[in-house]
Amino acid sequence: MQPDVVVVGAGIIGAACAQALQARGLRVLVVDRRGPASGTSAAGEGNVLVSDKGPGPELELARASRALWPDLAGDAEWEEKGGLVVATTPEAAAPLRAFAAGQRAAGVDACEITAEDALACEQHLSPGVSAAVRYPQDAQLNPVKATRALLRGIEVRRAEVSAADGRSVTTADGVISCGAVVNAAGPWAGGFGVNVLPRRGVVLVTTPIPGRIRHKVYDADYVGAVASGDADLQTSGVVESTQAGTVLIGSSRQRKGFDDAIESEVLKALARRAIALFPMLAAVPVMRAYGGFRPYAPDHLPIIGEDPRTPGLWHATGHEGAGVGLAPATGRLLAQLFTGETPLVDPHPFRVDRPEVMVCR
């Protein structure tokens, strides 16, 4: 039977779009060259964050997603651990507090705490912390399990897509006719006519140290790194544990095309940043490192909606490292626009015909 919608990309964004469309009675087929959660979604930390987003449309999308995730996560190790953002220098304290004040005005639970309270929350934290903000709404899950949970009951076909328009998808196995196509190809979405570039990130994984780190903890300069458009290497201290007790250490950002080499300078920079936050990590062995490409849009906003140049072609991409956190609301918003429902957030900031993301054909 001809599908109503073919979703290209079986990562967490494609899975969320497919789930939301199928929940509205549409016949959905997902096509991916390697299968579910085999690209960007497998190379992240599984963060569901509001703490790193200032007031604006992305924060609204994040808040909407945060409300949806608990009912969608299934067996994906959902954990409402909360976040702790710290200033590690006296100069960083005032900007951190100002950023939190803006978030509170936008409805985020951002609680300023003293350095002493931060050390009570995380007893192994560096005593050099000068200010801290706690974010109870921050959460974490297993992104591979979450993707599979969203795709439950949806047909996924493994195939390389060589071309697509609004009414068909061409693969090595032939042409799939359909009513519409959703480009959820992540860092590879640029092949569909939008300005999306790969931005590489690397994560270190330590041997298990259960119970030693309770929150997602990161240095206040992480927010600036997220918002930066610089192509050169940027790192910031981000540390959190998993349910298995391993510690995930990030974060790095670097635009080098699809070069997947893991560089020693990146690993060393991440280790130094992590030890600055938690000195005890200097004695904990690193078990492995992994990296992946994130879909970067130049104006730092996701691209969600129908392409005005090609009726029937829809886009859901450009989330960079926030795809896990933004996935449920992205899928819901795209499905609402597709079916003519009232959208859960204002879709205008995410439209396809933004000058920064349109690619001339």
C-alpha positions as MATLAB code, in Angstrom:
seq = 'MQPDVVVVGAGIIGAACAQALQARGLRVLVVDRRGPASGTSAAGEGNVLVSDKGPGPELELARASRALWPDLAGDAEWEEKGGLVVATTPEAAAPLRAFAAGQRAAGVDACEITAEDALACEQHLSPGVSAAVRYPQDAQLNPVKATRALLRGIEVRRAEVSAADGRSVTTADGVISCGAVVNAAGPWAGGFGVNVLPRRGVVLVTTPIPGRIRHKVYDADYVGAVASGDADLQTSGVVESTQAGTVLIGSSRQRKGFDDAIESEVLKALARRAIALFPMLAAVPVMRAYGGFRPYAPDHLPIIGEDPRTPGLWHATGHEGAGVGLAPATGRLLAQLFTGETPLVDPHPFRVDRPEVMVCR';
ca = [
       0.000    0.000    0.000;
       1.341    3.445   -0.915;
       2.345    5.373    2.221;
       0.849    8.746    2.965;
       4.259    9.962    4.173;
       7.818    8.738    3.727;
      10.166    9.968    6.447;
      13.805    9.993    5.346;
      15.925    9.398    8.434;
      15.403    6.981   11.329;
      17.121    9.088   13.968;
      15.249   10.542   16.896;
      13.810   13.470   14.908;
      12.579   11.223   12.092;
      11.190    8.793   14.653;
       9.303   11.561   16.478;
       7.837   12.839   13.198;
       6.799    9.330   12.175;
       5.216    8.654   15.573;
       3.228   11.889   15.551;
       2.041   11.407   11.954;
       1.014    7.799   12.505;
      -0.794    8.783   15.705;
      -2.996   10.953   13.448;
      -3.990    8.004   11.285;
      -1.490    8.454    8.456;
       0.338    5.546    6.807;
       4.034    6.193    7.456;
       7.163    4.550    6.076;
      10.599    5.450    7.466;
      13.627    4.988    5.202;
      17.206    5.095    6.456;
      20.444    3.891    4.940;
      21.605    2.123    8.121;
      18.562    1.672   10.332;
      17.151    3.230   13.524;
      19.377    5.544   15.607;
      22.488    4.616   13.645;
      23.845    8.141   13.118;
      23.610   11.322   15.178;
      21.165    9.871   17.701;
      23.631    7.177   18.732;
      26.448    9.689   19.193;
      24.929   11.974   21.823;
      24.401   11.983   25.562;
      20.603   11.771   25.612;
      20.019   15.184   27.143;
      16.587   16.762   27.523;
      17.519   20.304   28.520;
      15.934   23.656   29.176;
      18.973   24.998   31.040;
      21.033   25.869   27.953;
      18.415   27.865   26.039;
      17.674   31.551   26.469;
      14.194   33.031   26.063;
      12.886   32.588   22.541;
      11.394   30.040   20.146;
      13.874   27.232   20.793;
      13.200   27.431   24.530;
       9.456   27.237   23.872;
      10.004   24.142   21.732;
      12.201   22.652   24.476;
       9.616   23.278   27.175;
       6.911   21.680   25.033;
       9.134   18.647   24.422;
       9.998   18.343   28.106;
       6.290   18.075   28.869;
       5.798   15.349   26.231;
       8.815   13.122   26.889;
       7.687   11.289   30.070;
       4.736    9.717   28.207;
       6.819    8.822   25.139;
      10.100    7.564   26.593;
       8.917    4.003   27.225;
      11.843    1.859   28.397;
      14.458    4.443   27.381;
      15.937    4.961   30.879;
      14.129    8.247   31.497;
      15.733   10.030   34.460;
      14.667   13.392   35.865;
      18.082   14.031   37.366;
      18.104   17.825   37.040;
      20.929   20.045   35.875;
      23.530   22.086   37.703;
      25.248   24.943   35.873;
      28.262   26.422   37.623;
      30.548   29.414   37.214;
      34.130   28.363   37.704;
      35.557   31.906   37.729;
      34.350   35.036   39.548;
      33.866   36.783   36.177;
      31.381   34.144   35.018;
      29.050   34.485   38.004;
      27.171   37.631   36.937;
      26.444   36.441   33.359;
      25.234   33.102   34.715;
      22.838   34.806   37.115;
      21.586   37.175   34.395;
      20.958   34.280   32.009;
      19.002   32.415   34.694;
      16.924   35.503   35.470;
      15.894   35.733   31.819;
      14.923   32.079   31.808;
      12.834   32.457   34.958;
      10.946   35.297   33.306;
      10.205   32.879   30.450;
       8.835   30.213   32.808;
      11.886   28.022   33.440;
      12.555   26.693   36.928;
      16.061   28.126   37.366;
      17.024   28.232   41.038;
      20.106   30.217   42.060;
      21.999   28.460   44.814;
      25.158   29.276   46.708;
      28.509   27.671   46.010;
      28.126   25.839   49.318;
      24.746   24.449   48.233;
      26.259   23.350   44.924;
      28.904   21.382   46.815;
      26.156   19.829   48.918;
      24.398   18.742   45.704;
      27.622   17.363   44.209;
      30.152   16.568   46.912;
      32.983   15.906   44.422;
      32.551   19.225   42.625;
      35.512   21.599   42.519;
      35.573   23.964   45.513;
      36.470   26.764   43.095;
      32.840   27.216   42.007;
      31.769   30.846   42.458;
      28.040   30.609   41.597;
      25.524   27.964   40.558;
      22.012   27.550   39.184;
      19.992   24.366   39.588;
      17.524   23.278   36.888;
      15.115   20.596   38.172;
      13.500   20.218   34.729;
      16.639   18.921   33.004;
      16.460   15.199   32.271;
      18.264   12.406   30.475;
      17.398    9.244   28.563;
      19.007    6.639   26.350;
      18.666    8.100   22.829;
      18.915    4.786   20.985;
      16.223    3.179   23.136;
      14.082    6.328   22.864;
      14.303    6.279   19.069;
      13.276    2.644   18.975;
      10.402    3.353   21.366;
       9.069    6.092   19.082;
       9.345    3.798   16.044;
       7.466    0.926   17.647;
       4.753   -0.245   15.242;
       6.125    1.816   12.323;
       7.659    0.242    9.217;
      11.354    1.065    8.815;
      13.077    0.179    5.547;
      16.839    0.118    5.211;
      17.754    1.813    1.934;
      19.944    4.608    0.586;
      17.912    7.557   -0.710;
      19.387    9.066   -3.876;
      16.616   11.565   -4.678;
      13.352   12.833   -3.298;
      10.651   15.336   -4.113;
       7.282   15.934   -2.508;
       5.656   12.852   -4.023;
       8.330   10.169   -4.254;
      11.605    8.857   -2.876;
      14.169    7.135   -5.078;
      16.296    4.357   -3.598;
      18.564    1.678   -5.017;
      15.581   -0.676   -4.796;
      13.325    1.600   -6.830;
      10.958    4.539   -6.498;
       8.577    4.788   -3.531;
       5.506    6.847   -4.397;
       3.817    8.654   -1.537;
       1.688   11.615   -0.563;
       4.517   13.592    1.064;
       8.151   13.332    2.111;
       9.771   14.457    5.380;
      13.469   15.280    5.286;
      14.731   14.210    8.713;
      18.204   13.307    7.492;
      20.041   15.231   10.209;
      23.545   16.350    9.160;
      22.860   14.980    5.673;
      19.689   17.068    5.260;
      21.507   19.583    3.071;
      20.996   17.251    0.124;
      17.326   18.223    0.189;
      17.944   21.920   -0.432;
      18.347   23.436    3.028;
      21.488   24.971    4.503;
      22.386   22.350    7.095;
      26.028   21.532    7.842;
      27.663   18.800    9.938;
      29.095   19.964   13.250;
      31.195   17.324   14.958;
      31.084   16.497   18.645;
      33.051   14.007   20.749;
      32.185   12.344   24.066;
      34.472   10.524   26.518;
      33.154    7.592   28.568;
      34.778    6.584   31.857;
      34.702    3.279   33.671;
      31.736    2.998   36.070;
      31.750    4.998   39.306;
      28.133    4.562   40.467;
      26.588    7.318   42.556;
      29.512    9.711   42.363;
      27.818   12.311   40.097;
      24.101   12.899   40.520;
      23.185   15.725   38.123;
      24.110   16.863   34.667;
      26.816   19.389   35.556;
      28.315   21.881   33.161;
      30.363   25.032   33.103;
      28.476   28.243   32.353;
      30.517   28.814   29.187;
      28.713   25.847   27.571;
      25.805   28.123   26.642;
      28.101   30.404   24.683;
      29.648   27.456   22.844;
      26.211   26.195   21.818;
      25.263   29.584   20.376;
      28.562   30.185   18.610;
      28.881   29.913   14.852;
      32.654   29.483   14.933;
      33.914   26.572   12.840;
      37.058   26.070   14.940;
      37.245   23.697   17.877;
      35.342   24.795   20.974;
      35.124   22.847   24.195;
      33.320   23.320   27.477;
      33.018   21.217   30.607;
      29.981   18.924   30.663;
      29.836   15.925   33.013;
      27.064   13.466   33.836;
      26.601    9.842   34.757;
      24.460    7.132   33.209;
      22.313    4.554   34.960;
      25.141    2.070   34.429;
      27.487    4.304   36.430;
      29.726    5.368   33.566;
      30.441    9.086   33.249;
      29.901   10.921   29.973;
      32.264   13.840   29.372;
      31.750   16.573   26.780;
      31.407   18.788   25.032;
      33.141   19.711   21.821;
      32.021   21.486   18.666;
      33.916   21.652   15.423;
      32.969   22.108   11.770;
      35.221   20.000    9.557;
      32.758   18.583    7.073;
      32.252   14.840    7.446;
      35.772   14.160    8.700;
      35.189   11.548   11.407;
      38.720   11.313   12.817;
      38.852   11.557   16.614;
      41.740   13.892   17.437;
      43.872   13.602   20.546;
      43.782   17.372   21.137;
      39.999   17.204   21.462;
      40.157   14.315   23.930;
      42.772   16.098   26.038;
      40.742   19.323   26.083;
      37.616   17.463   27.204;
      39.533   15.673   29.954;
      41.026   18.932   31.246;
      37.601   20.576   31.306;
      36.043   17.658   33.175;
      38.811   17.533   35.786;
      38.370   21.273   36.364;
      34.768   20.550   37.351;
      35.395   17.281   39.198;
      39.051   16.889   40.275;
      38.455   13.286   41.365;
      37.976   12.327   37.681;
      41.745   12.600   37.221;
      41.987    9.146   38.796;
      39.144    7.562   36.800;
      40.121    5.664   33.614;
      38.559    6.603   30.295;
      37.029    3.509   28.730;
      36.301    4.822   25.233;
      35.459    7.850   23.123;
      32.887    8.297   20.410;
      31.961   11.094   18.049;
      29.218   12.080   15.672;
      27.877   14.783   13.394;
      25.134   17.169   14.451;
      22.909   19.090   12.021;
      23.953   22.730   12.287;
      21.769   25.553   10.934;
      23.551   28.934   10.671;
      20.884   30.807   12.629;
      20.829   28.133   15.384;
      17.149   27.286   15.006;
      15.585   24.026   13.829;
      13.952   23.907   10.408;
      10.392   22.580   10.667;
       7.739   22.852    7.984;
       6.856   22.488    4.314;
       9.252   23.651    1.626;
       7.558   26.463   -0.340;
       9.569   25.528   -3.431;
       8.459   21.883   -3.496;
       4.896   21.130   -2.378;
       4.791   17.922   -0.376;
       8.424   18.143    0.780;
       8.705   18.822    4.502;
      11.790   19.408    6.634;
      12.566   18.534   10.252;
      16.255   19.163   10.806;
      18.851   21.670   12.033;
      18.581   20.825   15.748;
      22.352   20.440   16.157;
      23.060   18.857   19.580;
      19.552   19.450   20.951;
      17.687   16.909   18.826;
      16.919   14.497   21.651;
      15.447   17.219   23.822;
      13.478   18.834   20.984;
      12.258   15.694   19.218;
       8.723   15.182   20.623;
       7.640   18.777   20.065;
       9.267   18.816   16.621;
       7.311   15.737   15.586;
       4.103   17.065   17.094;
       4.525   20.484   15.437;
       5.250   19.003   12.013;
       2.262   16.661   12.260;
      -0.010   19.513   13.368;
       1.076   21.666   10.459;
       0.644   18.722    8.098;
      -2.916   18.015    9.250;
      -4.015   21.619    9.781;
      -4.268   21.437   13.566;
      -3.507   24.310   15.891;
       0.266   24.157   16.520;
       1.540   23.718   20.050;
       4.118   26.508   19.536;
       4.448   29.349   17.039;
       5.827   27.689   13.878;
       6.959   30.909   12.182;
      10.525   31.048   13.614;
      11.165   27.506   12.323;
       9.841   28.031    8.784;
      11.844   26.789    5.823;
      11.971   30.071    3.876;
      14.411   31.793    6.235;
      17.252   33.468    4.337;
      19.837   31.681    6.463;
      18.605   28.204    5.589;
      17.317   28.439    2.007;
      19.628   26.980   -0.617;
      19.212   28.196   -4.211;
      18.305   25.428   -6.632;
];
